[in-house]
Amino acid sequence: MKLQIAASLLPLLASAAPTAESAKDEPAFGVMAVRSASPIHYLPMTASGQKFWLGGKTSSYCPSPPVPKESCPPGTDTVLAPGGSALNVMVPGGQRLFVEPSGALGFTQAHSAATPPGSVFGPFEYTPGDSFGHFTFKGFGADGFMACPAEDNRWQVFASMQNATVPGGDVSKCLGFSALAPSAKEQGPAAWQYT
């Protein structure tokens, strides 16, 4: 019985996964916040602790051994794969983006598809542009992203929703921003995996 249920779900799971074909004309890209006259203006989005931040440093990992260090990408920049539904990594299985019911933008741990219950894998949208693309999220009634003040002079990235559960508990302290999406300098994987 369990095997029959699993077999019936495979086509559904396969259709939900991002494909190279669906994003073949789109570049890998970073994200930069734009909100004039604010402390987050022009801050890059960084991946760390399975969350996304404005400010702070990208956190990545490469296993050595078995992977020789010279074979690993630098892992210093946070880069999204074409289409924006995953990180641009080498690790088998990849690392997908999701939004928790709290509104927090996160990414899956390497070798796992586990997310907090009620999380969604999109819809994330990448729109190309002349100089920069634009990246957004349109689930949970949100239209874009906001950054909320957290510790260490960083701002945690959330879906822009009024009922988000944010650090400090006060959504009014969060700042909505436009997520510009500049193409990555290198289109290959930017990290083995992000941590």
Residue frames as qw, qx, qy, qz and C-alpha x, y, z in Angstrom:
[[0.000, 0.885, 0.465, 0.000, 0.00, 0.00, 0.00],
 [0.297, -0.809, 0.099, 0.498, 2.76, 2.47, 0.96],
 [0.424, -0.150, 0.598, 0.663, 4.62, 1.68, -2.27],
 [0.237, 0.612, 0.662, 0.361, 1.49, 2.40, -4.32],
 [0.117, -0.944, -0.245, 0.189, 1.00, 5.77, -2.61],
 [0.389, -0.621, 0.334, 0.592, 4.66, 6.72, -3.12],
 [0.402, 0.121, 0.686, 0.594, 4.52, 5.67, -6.78],
 [0.154, 0.781, 0.570, 0.202, 1.39, 7.74, -7.37],
 [0.207, -0.924, -0.075, 0.312, 3.09, 10.84, -5.90],
 [0.613, -0.221, 0.375, 0.659, 6.25, 10.65, -8.04],
 [0.340, 0.532, 0.463, 0.622, 4.81, 12.41, -11.11],
 [0.200, -0.933, -0.269, -0.131, 3.42, 15.17, -8.89],
 [0.573, -0.691, 0.141, 0.418, 6.75, 15.67, -7.11],
 [0.587, 0.049, 0.438, 0.679, 8.64, 15.67, -10.40],
 [0.195, 0.731, 0.424, 0.498, 6.36, 18.35, -11.85],
 [0.335, -0.931, -0.140, 0.027, 6.93, 20.58, -8.80],
 [0.675, -0.422, 0.200, 0.572, 10.72, 20.44, -9.02],
 [0.213, 0.845, -0.197, -0.450, 12.52, 23.17, -10.98],
 [0.864, 0.228, 0.355, 0.275, 13.93, 22.07, -14.31],
 [0.380, -0.337, 0.347, 0.788, 16.80, 23.33, -16.43],
 [0.210, 0.428, 0.672, 0.567, 14.38, 23.57, -19.37],
 [0.121, -0.859, -0.498, -0.012, 12.06, 25.96, -17.50],
 [0.273, -0.900, 0.054, 0.336, 14.91, 28.37, -16.74],
 [0.801, 0.138, 0.293, 0.504, 17.16, 27.78, -19.76],
 [0.358, 0.680, 0.156, 0.620, 17.17, 31.42, -20.89],
 [0.379, -0.899, -0.011, -0.220, 17.56, 32.88, -17.41],
 [0.414, 0.547, -0.575, 0.447, 20.86, 33.57, -15.65],
 [0.616, -0.413, -0.525, 0.419, 22.03, 32.59, -12.18],
 [0.027, 0.737, 0.038, 0.675, 21.75, 35.75, -10.07],
 [0.289, -0.129, -0.610, 0.726, 22.34, 37.44, -6.76],
 [0.178, -0.810, -0.518, -0.210, 19.83, 39.62, -4.92],
 [0.289, 0.055, -0.240, 0.925, 20.36, 43.20, -3.81],
 [0.073, -0.723, -0.631, 0.272, 17.85, 45.16, -1.72],
 [0.162, 0.303, 0.175, 0.923, 16.72, 48.55, -2.97],
 [0.261, -0.818, -0.512, 0.013, 14.93, 50.91, -0.60],
 [0.307, 0.615, -0.079, 0.722, 16.10, 54.51, -0.85],
 [0.169, -0.612, 0.312, -0.707, 17.17, 56.39, 2.28],
 [0.875, -0.408, 0.021, -0.260, 17.17, 53.25, 4.43],
 [0.386, -0.641, 0.663, 0.024, 19.86, 51.16, 6.16],
 [0.766, 0.061, 0.636, 0.070, 19.17, 48.23, 3.79],
 [0.543, 0.798, -0.051, -0.256, 19.61, 50.16, 0.53],
 [0.542, 0.660, -0.517, -0.043, 21.98, 48.22, -1.78],
 [0.459, -0.454, 0.741, -0.181, 22.71, 45.47, 0.75],
 [0.473, 0.211, -0.789, -0.330, 23.27, 42.05, -0.84],
 [0.872, -0.271, 0.060, -0.403, 21.17, 39.08, 0.28],
 [0.168, 0.493, -0.843, 0.136, 23.31, 36.45, 1.99],
 [0.865, -0.193, -0.397, -0.239, 22.65, 32.83, 2.94],
 [0.173, 0.380, -0.746, 0.519, 23.61, 31.77, 6.46],
 [0.243, -0.007, 0.781, -0.574, 22.12, 29.42, 9.05],
 [0.128, 0.360, 0.893, 0.239, 19.57, 28.17, 6.47],
 [0.103, 0.843, 0.416, -0.324, 18.02, 31.67, 6.40],
 [0.474, 0.528, 0.220, 0.670, 18.53, 34.74, 4.23],
 [0.363, -0.707, -0.227, 0.563, 19.84, 38.07, 5.45],
 [0.361, 0.851, 0.009, 0.381, 20.65, 41.56, 4.28],
 [0.160, -0.808, 0.491, -0.282, 24.09, 42.33, 5.64],
 [0.790, -0.353, 0.498, -0.057, 26.39, 39.76, 7.14],
 [0.067, 0.520, -0.777, -0.349, 28.44, 37.15, 5.31],
 [0.846, 0.158, -0.353, -0.368, 27.54, 34.16, 3.19],
 [0.518, -0.437, 0.717, -0.165, 28.13, 30.84, 4.95],
 [0.833, 0.360, -0.314, -0.279, 29.15, 27.87, 2.80],
 [0.663, -0.427, 0.615, -0.016, 30.90, 24.52, 3.05],
 [0.706, 0.481, -0.474, -0.213, 32.90, 22.15, 0.86],
 [0.907, -0.353, 0.226, -0.027, 33.79, 18.63, 2.04],
 [0.503, 0.686, -0.513, 0.114, 37.51, 17.96, 1.79],
 [0.091, 0.068, -0.849, -0.517, 38.05, 15.08, 1.33],
 [0.736, 0.154, 0.575, 0.321, 36.35, 13.68, -0.76],
 [0.448, 0.846, 0.216, 0.192, 36.20, 16.88, -2.85],
 [0.610, -0.004, -0.050, 0.791, 39.59, 18.53, -3.48],
 [0.104, -0.711, -0.274, 0.640, 39.49, 22.15, -2.28],
 [0.065, -0.328, 0.427, 0.840, 40.59, 23.39, -5.71],
 [0.036, -0.304, -0.838, -0.452, 37.43, 21.80, -7.19],
 [0.098, -0.682, -0.652, 0.317, 35.12, 23.81, -4.91],
 [0.137, 0.765, 0.233, 0.585, 33.66, 27.15, -5.95],
 [0.190, 0.358, -0.416, 0.814, 34.63, 30.02, -3.60],
 [0.410, -0.547, -0.726, 0.072, 31.28, 30.07, -1.75],
 [0.246, -0.205, -0.290, 0.902, 31.67, 33.74, -0.80],
 [0.315, 0.041, -0.150, -0.936, 28.64, 35.08, -2.69],
 [0.466, 0.295, 0.756, -0.353, 25.03, 33.97, -2.38],
 [0.246, 0.243, -0.563, -0.751, 23.80, 33.07, -5.87],
 [0.697, 0.236, 0.501, -0.456, 20.40, 31.72, -6.88],
 [0.415, 0.067, 0.811, 0.407, 20.05, 29.20, -9.69],
 [0.151, -0.066, -0.475, -0.864, 18.27, 30.28, -12.89],
 [0.436, -0.477, -0.643, -0.411, 14.60, 30.87, -12.13],
 [0.152, -0.509, 0.376, -0.759, 15.26, 31.56, -8.44],
 [0.832, -0.366, -0.152, -0.388, 13.70, 28.49, -6.83],
 [0.927, -0.251, -0.080, 0.267, 17.03, 27.09, -5.60],
 [0.292, -0.834, 0.355, 0.304, 20.57, 28.06, -4.71],
 [0.688, 0.644, -0.331, -0.053, 23.27, 27.69, -7.38],
 [0.517, -0.594, 0.608, -0.099, 25.21, 24.83, -5.76],
 [0.394, 0.407, -0.800, -0.197, 27.15, 21.66, -6.67],
 [0.330, -0.156, 0.846, -0.390, 25.87, 19.43, -3.86],
 [0.184, -0.166, -0.892, -0.378, 23.83, 16.47, -5.19],
 [0.146, -0.613, -0.768, 0.117, 20.11, 17.15, -4.77],
 [0.102, 0.558, 0.142, 0.811, 20.62, 20.91, -4.59],
 [0.157, -0.342, -0.592, 0.712, 19.19, 23.31, -2.04],
 [0.009, -0.616, -0.601, -0.509, 15.70, 24.73, -2.61],
 [0.074, -0.167, 0.242, -0.953, 14.26, 28.00, -1.38],
 [0.304, -0.544, -0.772, -0.126, 11.08, 28.01, 0.70],
 [0.195, -0.454, 0.174, -0.851, 9.00, 30.33, 2.83],
 [0.173, -0.173, -0.880, 0.406, 7.96, 29.19, 6.29],
 [0.192, -0.731, -0.630, -0.177, 4.44, 29.86, 7.62],
 [0.384, -0.675, -0.219, 0.591, 6.13, 32.53, 9.78],
 [0.357, 0.929, 0.034, -0.090, 7.11, 34.32, 6.56],
 [0.381, -0.697, 0.513, 0.324, 10.85, 33.64, 6.92],
 [0.726, 0.594, -0.312, -0.147, 12.72, 32.93, 3.67],
 [0.612, -0.513, 0.600, 0.037, 14.89, 29.84, 4.06],
 [0.586, 0.488, -0.590, -0.266, 16.68, 27.11, 2.14],
 [0.974, -0.172, -0.076, -0.125, 16.88, 23.36, 2.53],
 [0.501, -0.626, 0.583, 0.130, 19.85, 21.67, 4.13],
 [0.348, 0.476, -0.739, -0.327, 22.08, 19.73, 1.74],
 [0.240, 0.045, -0.968, -0.056, 20.86, 16.15, 1.09],
 [0.055, 0.408, 0.802, -0.433, 17.42, 16.94, 2.54],
 [0.093, -0.448, -0.485, -0.746, 14.10, 18.30, 1.34],
 [0.349, -0.571, -0.675, 0.311, 12.83, 18.80, 4.91],
 [0.005, -0.436, -0.017, -0.900, 11.14, 22.10, 5.75],
 [0.190, 0.080, 0.638, -0.742, 9.08, 23.30, 8.70],
 [0.192, 0.479, 0.856, 0.025, 5.45, 22.07, 8.42],
 [0.204, 0.850, 0.416, -0.249, 3.31, 24.35, 6.27],
 [0.200, -0.581, 0.364, 0.700, 6.24, 25.80, 4.31],
 [0.707, 0.646, 0.260, -0.120, 5.90, 26.48, 0.57],
 [0.622, -0.135, 0.433, 0.638, 8.43, 26.20, -2.28],
 [0.103, 0.062, 0.391, 0.913, 7.11, 29.29, -4.04],
 [0.704, 0.577, 0.225, 0.348, 5.87, 30.75, -6.20],
 [0.368, -0.606, 0.197, 0.677, 9.13, 32.63, -6.70],
 [0.592, 0.746, 0.286, 0.103, 9.35, 34.75, -9.82],
 [0.442, -0.388, 0.294, 0.754, 12.38, 36.03, -11.69],
 [0.468, 0.835, 0.285, -0.053, 11.73, 38.77, -14.27],
 [0.655, 0.053, 0.183, 0.731, 14.61, 39.71, -16.59],
 [0.050, 0.947, 0.155, -0.276, 15.47, 43.37, -17.17],
 [0.539, 0.802, -0.159, 0.203, 17.85, 45.50, -19.22],
 [0.146, 0.679, -0.586, 0.418, 20.45, 46.05, -16.47],
 [0.174, -0.181, 0.852, -0.461, 19.04, 44.01, -13.60],
 [0.407, -0.328, -0.790, -0.320, 16.37, 41.39, -13.23],
 [0.436, -0.394, 0.289, -0.755, 13.80, 41.43, -10.44],
 [0.363, -0.054, -0.923, 0.114, 13.01, 38.65, -7.95],
 [0.464, -0.287, 0.197, -0.814, 9.81, 38.27, -5.95],
 [0.052, -0.132, -0.974, 0.179, 7.60, 35.88, -3.96],
 [0.428, -0.164, -0.205, -0.865, 3.82, 35.76, -4.34],
 [0.523, -0.269, -0.808, -0.032, 2.66, 33.12, -1.87],
 [0.332, -0.437, -0.647, 0.529, 0.80, 33.45, 1.47],
 [0.042, 0.916, 0.398, -0.002, -0.83, 36.64, 0.12],
 [0.401, -0.649, 0.169, 0.624, 2.55, 38.39, -0.05],
 [0.615, 0.761, 0.114, 0.172, 3.87, 40.43, -2.94],
 [0.376, 0.740, -0.373, 0.415, 7.62, 40.59, -2.48],
 [0.716, -0.127, -0.502, 0.469, 9.99, 40.69, 0.45],
 [0.258, -0.906, 0.081, -0.325, 10.71, 42.68, 3.58],
 [0.578, 0.245, -0.576, 0.524, 13.73, 42.84, 5.87],
 [0.597, -0.750, -0.182, -0.219, 13.36, 42.79, 9.65],
 [0.046, 0.751, -0.549, 0.365, 16.03, 43.94, 12.11],
 [0.938, -0.224, -0.258, 0.059, 17.83, 41.09, 13.85],
 [0.642, -0.683, 0.179, 0.300, 21.01, 40.68, 15.88],
 [0.646, -0.214, 0.407, 0.610, 24.53, 41.51, 14.67],
 [0.133, 0.583, -0.175, -0.782, 23.40, 44.45, 12.49],
 [0.038, 0.054, 0.865, 0.497, 21.74, 42.05, 10.05],
 [0.571, 0.167, 0.104, -0.797, 18.23, 42.14, 8.65],
 [0.388, 0.069, 0.918, 0.035, 16.38, 38.84, 8.21],
 [0.288, 0.093, -0.512, -0.804, 14.48, 38.41, 4.92],
 [0.366, 0.301, 0.791, -0.386, 10.76, 37.57, 5.09],
 [0.098, 0.509, 0.691, 0.504, 7.88, 37.41, 2.66],
 [0.076, -0.130, 0.113, -0.982, 6.15, 40.79, 2.85],
 [0.462, -0.479, -0.681, -0.307, 3.14, 39.80, 4.94],
 [0.272, -0.631, 0.181, -0.704, 1.59, 41.65, 7.86],
 [0.852, -0.434, 0.077, -0.282, 1.10, 38.51, 9.98],
 [0.696, 0.395, -0.526, 0.290, 4.76, 37.43, 9.76],
 [0.759, -0.638, -0.057, 0.118, 6.43, 36.22, 12.96],
 [0.503, 0.716, -0.232, 0.426, 9.54, 38.40, 12.99],
 [0.580, -0.059, -0.475, 0.659, 12.51, 38.91, 15.34],
 [0.037, -0.008, -0.304, 0.952, 11.38, 41.23, 18.13],
 [0.118, 0.495, 0.841, -0.185, 7.73, 40.58, 17.24],
 [0.173, 0.732, 0.217, -0.622, 7.04, 43.99, 15.63],
 [0.608, 0.426, 0.540, 0.397, 6.32, 43.81, 11.87],
 [0.157, 0.974, 0.163, -0.006, 6.11, 47.62, 11.72],
 [0.353, -0.772, 0.403, 0.343, 9.90, 47.74, 12.15],
 [0.673, 0.092, 0.618, 0.396, 10.39, 45.71, 8.95],
 [0.163, 0.634, -0.237, -0.718, 11.19, 47.42, 5.67],
 [0.800, 0.467, 0.376, -0.026, 9.74, 46.30, 2.36],
 [0.173, -0.629, 0.491, 0.577, 12.27, 46.32, -0.46],
 [0.769, 0.562, -0.149, -0.267, 12.60, 45.77, -4.17],
 [0.761, -0.323, 0.516, 0.225, 14.78, 42.70, -4.83],
 [0.461, 0.747, -0.380, -0.291, 17.01, 43.55, -7.76],
 [0.922, -0.079, 0.371, 0.084, 18.60, 40.49, -9.36],
 [0.210, 0.791, -0.499, -0.285, 21.98, 41.20, -10.99],
 [0.929, 0.259, -0.262, -0.025, 23.34, 38.32, -13.08],
 [0.772, -0.531, 0.258, 0.237, 26.12, 36.38, -11.36],
 [0.077, 0.778, -0.529, -0.329, 29.63, 37.02, -12.71],
 [0.057, 0.246, -0.951, -0.178, 30.14, 33.27, -13.08],
 [0.713, -0.047, -0.204, -0.669, 27.19, 31.17, -14.20],
 [0.614, 0.036, -0.784, 0.085, 28.50, 27.90, -12.76],
 [0.647, -0.610, -0.453, 0.065, 27.79, 26.83, -9.17],
 [0.000, -0.825, 0.233, -0.516, 28.79, 29.50, -6.65],
 [0.387, -0.518, 0.650, -0.400, 29.28, 27.09, -3.73],
 [0.223, 0.029, -0.973, -0.040, 29.40, 23.38, -3.00],
 [0.348, -0.626, -0.690, -0.100, 26.61, 24.00, -0.47],
 [0.119, -0.584, 0.173, -0.784, 25.37, 26.83, 1.68],
 [0.450, -0.223, -0.787, 0.358, 25.05, 26.34, 5.45]]
